[in-house]
Amino acid sequence: MAENGKPKTKLLDELEKGPWPSFVTEIKKTSDVSPMCDDLLGQLELSYEERKGHWKHGGIVGVLGYGGGVIGRYSDVPEEFPKVAHFHTLRVNQPSGWFYTSDALRTLCGIWERHGSGLTNMHGSTGDIIFLGTKTDELEPTFAELTAAGFDLGGSGSCMRTPSCCVGPARCEWACYDTMKLCYDFTQAYQDELHRPPFPYKFKIKCAGCANDCVAAAARADLSIIGIWKDDIQQDDAAVAEYAAGGLDIQKDVCDRCPSRCMNWDGKKLTIENRECVRCMHCINVMPKALRPGKERGAAILIGAKAPIVQGALLSSVLIPFVPAEELFETMKELISRLWEFWDEYGKNRERIGELIQRVGMANFLDAIGLDPAPEMVTAPRDNPYIFFQNKDQK
Amino acid sequence: MTAPPKRITDIGPPHYEKYLPPVVKRNYGQWKYHETLAPGVLCHVAESGEKLYTVRAGSPRLLSVHTIRLFADLADKHSGGYLRFTSRNNVEFLLEDPAHIEPLIQDLKAAGYPVGGTNASISNIVHTQGWVHCHSSATDASGLVKCMMDALFPYFVEEKLPAKLRIAVACCLNMCGAVHCSDIAVLGIHRKPPKIRHDVLPKVCEVPTLIASCPTGAIRPATVSGKQSVEVLEEQCMFCGNCYTVCPAMPLNDPENDGISIWVGGKVSNARSTPKFTKLAIPYLPNHPPRWPEVVNAVTNIVEVYASHARKFERMGEWIERIGWPRFFQLTGIEFTRYHLDDFKNAGMTYARSAHLRF
C-alpha cells in the first residue's frame, strides 16, 4: 500500500496514457464510491506483475428464487485484498436497443453506488447492464431496489439468456421487422426460463433487423432472427442518378460487388433482376437514399450459432427461410417450444442446440421438431452416398 | 407489526418505449434513409421529413457511475436527456437540434471520449472481462483493448479504411466476447495441460462430468495416492479449458506459457459475402502487460497492410480471399507454421482441394 491507503499501480498507470479512454482511470475515480475499487486495482496490479488472474473459480450466490443473474466471484488473495474477497457481478436486463433516459441511468447509478463498487460494464457480452462487484449481503438489497425501479436481473448459466436486439425500427430504415418489440416480448414471455435455468446449457436469442446483423445473431445466437424481405428492392431512380452524379461509381462499387450479379447499370438506369437478388444488403448500404428493402418484410430464422466451447464454433444455419413480420412472435413461440422439448430430451450436459443437431443430424432434428427439409437449408445437397434410408421408403 | 414489503420478481426489463426520444416515437418504423455528416455523426431522415442526429463516442466499456452521470448530464444538456449504447459499447446521443452537435462533440472530447466509430472505421473493440473479473482468463482484456485502441486511434476518429474493420478480444477460448467472426480477433490462450490438484479434486468435482467435458477424450479416471481422481493424456490435450470450466481442480494458468493468438478475416454481416469465421494468423505471442507491444505491433501491421492493399468495400476476409492466403502471409511478413494446419473435426475442409495456385 502506498500513501493514503491507495494501492501502488506502477504498471496500471501505464494504461492511463494515450488517447483512448482508460478503464484504469474509471476504476481510480470510483474509489470515492467504494473502497472495493482500491483493492480491485491492487489485485489487478498483482495480476499485471505476475501475468495471471486472481479470481477463484465460481461460487454459487444469487437472489432468492432465481437460479441465475448473479456471477459469484471471490478473490484467491483475500488476505491481501480483503475488500474484494467477495466481488460478485449482477447482470441487469437491458432495455431493448440499449435506449435510456438520463434519469433512468441516474437511478441505476444511485442503486449501484449504495450497494456495490460503483463500477459497471455498459454493456456485457450478452447485452446486459453489468454491475461489477459487490458482497453477498448486498445482493438482496440491490435486487429489491432494482425491481422497485422497474428493472430485473438478466440470465446466466443454463438458461434462456437475456435476449438482445439491434436498434431496429427505432432508428434504422432497414429494419425488416420490429426487433425492439420482439426482443421485449420474448424476454417477458420466457421470464421463468430466464431466471430459473432449466436447460442442458445456455440458449441465446438475438434479433437483427436486416442481414447486416449488427447484433452478430448469426455468430452468437442459438436462435438467430434476421430481417429480410420477399418482394423487390424499392428503387428511386432519381436518387440513383444523384449518387452517380455525386461521384459514386455504380458499375464498380455497386454492380460488380453484388454477389449474385443481379444488377445492370447502363450509365443512366440501374436495372435489378430481383429474382436473382440474395438480399445481402451491399447495394442498399452503399446507396441508402436510392435503394431500400422491399415492402413484404419479415425474418429468416437460423439456428445453432455458438463460440468454440465444447465441440467447435458454429455459425447459424437456415431453418425457416421466411416468416412474415406480423406472424413472427406466434410462429417463433411455437417453434421454440418444439426446440426446447427436443433439446431437453436429447441434449447432453453442456451441449448447445447447434451441437445436438450436428450429433443427431439435421434430418432427424427436422423430423423431431416437425419441419420439412428445404433446399434453402443447405449450401448443397450431400455429396456422400452413404444414405440412411428409412424403413418406410423400403419395400 | 407491519408486513414485509411484497417481493417483486419476474418483471423483466422496463419497456423500451419510455426511453425513446419523442422524435423516435413519432417516426418509429418510418425512417427513410440516413447520411453520415462526419465520422461518428449520423443523420436519419424520416418519411415525415423529421431528422434525428446521432453522435457516437467511444468508451472503455468499464464505466464508473461518475462517467455514466457525466453522459447523463451531457444528454440533458444536448439531447433532451436521451441516449443509448451500441452493440460495440459506444455511447450514442440522440439529438433533435443539429445546433447541439458541435458543442456536444467538444464536451465529449474535453472529457476524453472520442467521437467516431462509424462506417469504414475501426469501431470500439468488443471484449471480455480478463483479469478484472474472470477466473479462467489467460490474459487481461481491458488492457489489451486500451493499448490497441491507443495505437489505432486515428482509425476510430476517421473513416479511412476500405471498409469497416471490427476487432474483438477474448481472454480465453470460452470467448464470451465471441471473437470467432471478427475481422481481427485477439485471443488469450493456454499452452500447457491442466495441473491436476489431486488433493481437492474428489471433493470439488464430479469425475464423470469432468471426463465427459473433454472434447478429445483425453481425461481418464485414475486412482492417485489411494484417492479417486483423473489423469490427462497430455498428447491429446489442446488446452481448451473445458475441464477447468466444470472442475476447479484442473487449472491451466501458467504465466510463462499463456499468451495471445491473432486471428483474421471473419465477419457476421451478409453484405457481399456470407458470414465467415476468423482464421489463424499468429499462433502465439507473449503476454507482456502493461502495454503488450508484440500484440499491438502485430495488429497494427495487419491493419496497415489491409488498409493499403484492399479495394474499396472489401472486408479483411474478402480481401484475403481475393489475393489468397499465401499472399496474405507474404504481405504481412507473418510466418506460416504447422499450427496453421487444422487438426480438429472439420480439418479436411480447409485443405486446398484444387490446383488453383499463384506464384
Contacts between the chains, C-beta under 8 A, distances in Angstrom:
chain1	res1	chain2	res2	distance
A	11	B	289	6.3
A	11	B	290	4.3
A	12	B	290	6.5
A	14	B	290	4.2
A	14	B	291	5.8
A	15	B	143	5.7
A	15	B	146	5.1
A	15	B	147	7.5
A	15	B	290	5.5
A	15	B	291	7.8
A	17	B	150	7.7
A	18	B	146	7.1
A	18	B	147	7.7
A	18	B	150	3.3
A	18	B	153	7.6
A	19	B	114	6.8
A	19	B	150	6.0
A	19	B	153	4.7
A	20	B	58	6.9
A	20	B	60	7.4
A	20	B	114	7.4
A	20	B	146	5.8
A	20	B	149	3.8
A	20	B	150	4.9
A	20	B	153	6.0
A	20	B	156	7.9
A	21	B	58	6.6
A	21	B	59	6.1
A	21	B	60	4.8
A	21	B	112	5.3
A	21	B	113	5.6
A	21	B	114	7.6
A	22	B	60	6.3
A	22	B	146	6.0
A	23	B	60	4.2
A	23	B	61	7.4
A	23	B	62	4.2
A	23	B	132	7.5
A	23	B	142	4.3
A	23	B	143	7.9
A	23	B	146	6.4
A	24	B	146	7.8
A	25	B	112	8.0
A	26	B	60	5.9
A	26	B	62	5.4
A	26	B	63	5.9
A	26	B	64	4.6
A	26	B	67	6.2
A	27	B	62	7.2
A	27	B	64	7.4
A	29	B	64	5.5
A	29	B	66	5.6
A	29	B	67	7.9
A	30	B	64	4.2
A	30	B	65	6.8
A	30	B	66	6.6
A	33	B	64	7.6
A	33	B	65	6.2
A	33	B	66	7.8
A	40	B	132	7.4
A	44	B	131	5.9
A	44	B	132	6.3
A	44	B	140	7.9
A	47	B	131	3.9
A	47	B	140	6.9
A	48	B	131	7.4
A	48	B	140	7.2
A	48	B	143	7.4
A	48	B	289	4.5
A	48	B	290	5.6
A	50	B	255	6.0
A	51	B	139	7.9
A	51	B	255	3.9
A	51	B	258	7.1
A	51	B	287	5.3
A	51	B	289	6.5
A	52	B	131	7.9
A	52	B	253	4.9
A	52	B	254	7.9
A	52	B	255	4.9
A	52	B	258	7.4
A	53	B	130	7.7
A	53	B	131	4.8
A	53	B	134	6.4
A	53	B	135	6.4
A	53	B	136	7.6
A	53	B	137	5.0
A	53	B	253	6.6
A	54	B	131	7.3
A	55	B	131	7.9
A	55	B	133	6.7
A	55	B	134	6.3
A	55	B	135	4.4
A	56	B	135	6.1
A	56	B	248	7.5
A	57	B	135	4.8
A	57	B	136	7.7
A	57	B	244	7.4
A	57	B	248	3.6
A	58	B	135	6.9
A	58	B	248	6.9
A	64	B	7	7.3
A	65	B	7	8.0
A	65	B	9	5.9
A	66	B	9	7.3
A	73	B	133	6.3
A	73	B	135	7.4
A	87	B	133	7.3
A	89	B	133	6.5
A	93	B	12	6.3
A	93	B	13	4.0
A	94	B	13	6.3
A	95	B	13	5.1
A	95	B	14	5.4
A	95	B	15	7.6
A	95	B	16	4.6
A	95	B	19	5.6
A	96	B	13	7.3
A	96	B	16	3.9
A	97	B	16	6.0
A	97	B	84	6.4
A	98	B	84	4.9
A	98	B	85	4.1
A	98	B	86	7.1
A	98	B	87	7.9
A	99	B	16	5.6
A	99	B	19	4.1
A	99	B	20	5.8
A	99	B	82	7.5
A	99	B	83	7.9
A	99	B	84	4.6
A	100	B	19	5.3
A	100	B	82	7.8
A	100	B	83	6.0
A	100	B	84	6.5
A	100	B	85	7.9
A	101	B	18	7.5
A	101	B	19	5.3
A	101	B	75	7.8
A	101	B	81	5.1
A	101	B	82	6.2
A	102	B	71	7.9
A	102	B	72	3.6
A	102	B	73	7.2
A	102	B	75	4.6
A	102	B	76	5.0
A	102	B	81	4.1
A	102	B	82	7.8
A	102	B	83	7.2
A	103	B	72	7.8
A	103	B	81	6.8
A	104	B	14	7.3
A	104	B	19	6.2
A	105	B	68	5.3
A	105	B	69	7.4
A	105	B	71	7.0
A	105	B	72	4.7
A	105	B	83	7.8
A	106	B	69	6.4
A	106	B	72	5.5
A	108	B	68	7.5
A	109	B	65	4.0
A	109	B	68	5.3
A	109	B	69	5.7
A	109	B	72	7.8
A	112	B	65	5.9
A	113	B	65	5.4
A	118	B	64	6.1
A	118	B	65	4.6
A	118	B	66	7.7
A	119	B	62	6.4
A	119	B	63	7.5
A	119	B	64	6.3
A	119	B	65	7.8
A	120	B	62	7.5
A	120	B	63	5.3
A	120	B	64	7.7
A	120	B	65	7.0
A	120	B	68	6.8
A	121	B	61	5.4
A	121	B	62	5.9
A	121	B	63	7.2
A	121	B	89	7.8
A	122	B	59	7.0
A	122	B	61	6.7
A	122	B	63	5.2
A	122	B	68	6.9
A	122	B	85	5.3
A	122	B	89	6.7
A	122	B	91	7.4
A	123	B	61	7.8
A	123	B	85	6.0
A	123	B	89	6.7
A	125	B	126	7.2
A	125	B	128	6.7
A	125	B	176	4.6
A	125	B	177	5.5
A	125	B	178	6.8
A	126	B	176	8.0
A	127	B	87	7.8
A	132	B	62	7.2
A	132	B	132	7.7
A	132	B	133	6.2
A	133	B	133	7.5
A	144	B	5	7.8
A	144	B	7	7.5
A	144	B	8	7.7
A	147	B	7	8.0
A	147	B	8	3.8
A	147	B	9	6.9
A	147	B	11	6.1
A	148	B	8	6.7
A	150	B	11	7.0
A	150	B	14	4.5
A	151	B	13	6.7
A	151	B	14	6.4
A	152	B	9	7.6
A	152	B	10	7.1
A	152	B	11	4.9
A	152	B	12	5.4
A	152	B	13	6.3
A	164	B	87	7.7
A	166	B	87	6.9
A	167	B	84	7.3
A	169	B	28	5.6
A	169	B	29	3.7
A	169	B	31	7.4
A	170	B	16	7.7
A	170	B	20	6.1
A	170	B	24	5.2
A	170	B	28	6.3
A	171	B	24	6.4
A	171	B	31	6.6
A	171	B	44	5.6
A	171	B	52	6.4
A	171	B	54	7.2
A	171	B	94	7.6
A	172	B	31	6.3
A	172	B	34	7.9
A	172	B	44	7.7
A	173	B	31	4.0
A	173	B	32	5.8
A	173	B	33	5.7
A	173	B	34	6.5
A	173	B	44	7.2
A	175	B	29	7.0
A	175	B	31	8.0
A	178	B	29	6.9
A	180	B	16	5.4
A	184	B	12	7.7
A	184	B	13	7.2
A	184	B	15	6.6
A	184	B	16	6.1
A	187	B	12	5.0
A	187	B	13	6.2
A	188	B	12	4.7
A	191	B	10	4.3
A	191	B	11	7.9
A	191	B	12	5.7
A	192	B	10	7.1
A	194	B	12	8.0
A	195	B	9	7.4
A	195	B	10	6.3
A	211	B	269	7.0
A	211	B	270	3.7
A	211	B	271	7.2
A	212	B	269	4.9
A	212	B	270	7.2
A	212	B	271	6.2
A	213	B	268	4.9
A	213	B	269	5.6
A	213	B	270	6.8
A	213	B	275	7.6
A	214	B	86	8.0
A	214	B	87	5.5
A	215	B	87	5.2
A	216	B	87	7.2
A	216	B	178	6.3
A	216	B	181	6.7
A	216	B	268	4.6
A	217	B	268	7.8
A	218	B	181	7.8
A	218	B	268	5.4
A	218	B	270	7.7
A	218	B	275	5.0
A	219	B	178	5.9
A	219	B	180	6.6
A	219	B	181	3.9
A	219	B	266	7.9
A	219	B	268	4.7
A	219	B	275	6.5
A	220	B	178	4.7
A	226	B	270	7.9
A	253	B	312	6.3
A	253	B	313	6.5
A	257	B	272	5.6
A	257	B	313	5.6
A	258	B	272	7.8
A	259	B	272	5.6
A	259	B	273	6.5
A	278	B	270	8.0
A	279	B	270	7.7
A	280	B	270	5.0
A	280	B	271	5.4
A	280	B	272	5.9
A	281	B	269	7.3
A	281	B	270	6.3
A	281	B	271	4.8
A	282	B	271	4.5
A	282	B	272	4.8
A	282	B	313	7.3
A	285	B	271	5.8
A	286	B	313	7.4
A	288	B	33	4.5
A	288	B	34	5.8
A	288	B	35	7.8
A	289	B	33	4.5
A	289	B	35	7.7
A	292	B	32	7.8
A	292	B	33	7.5
A	307	B	170	8.0
A	307	B	174	7.1
A	307	B	175	3.8
A	307	B	176	7.8
A	307	B	178	5.4
A	307	B	179	8.0
A	307	B	180	5.6
A	308	B	173	5.7
A	308	B	175	6.4
A	308	B	180	6.6
A	308	B	240	7.4
A	309	B	173	6.3
A	309	B	174	5.5
A	309	B	175	7.3
A	309	B	240	7.0
A	309	B	241	8.0
A	309	B	242	6.1
A	309	B	245	7.3
A	310	B	213	7.1
A	310	B	215	5.6
A	310	B	242	5.6
A	311	B	215	5.8
A	311	B	345	7.2
A	312	B	215	7.8
A	312	B	344	6.2
A	312	B	345	5.6
A	312	B	346	7.2
A	313	B	180	4.5
A	313	B	277	6.2
A	315	B	181	7.4
A	315	B	275	5.5
A	315	B	277	7.2
A	348	B	212	7.5
A	349	B	209	6.6
A	349	B	212	6.9
A	350	B	213	6.9
A	350	B	246	7.5
